[in-house]
Amino acid sequence: MPRKLAPIHPGTYLRETLEEIALSARQLALHVGTTPMRLSLVLRGQRPVSADLALRLERALGQSASY
């Protein structure tokens, strides 16, 4: 029986993206109009990405909100 992989939290991908473009979480949070704490919790996998935040990140990073 194949083993199921655990889902990867979107914060993991977002953290990798921030590293690639050398942008701090605080800078991104202020740019998209959210609090640094909220974004920090997303990056740590402790908070889900809301539809609103996904759309803000889409505009800021040029990645699809569904990604």
Secondary structure, DSSP 8 states (H G I E B T S, - for coil): ---------HHHHHHHHHHHTT--HHHHHHHHTS-HHHHHHHHTTSS---HHHHHHHHHHH-S-TT-
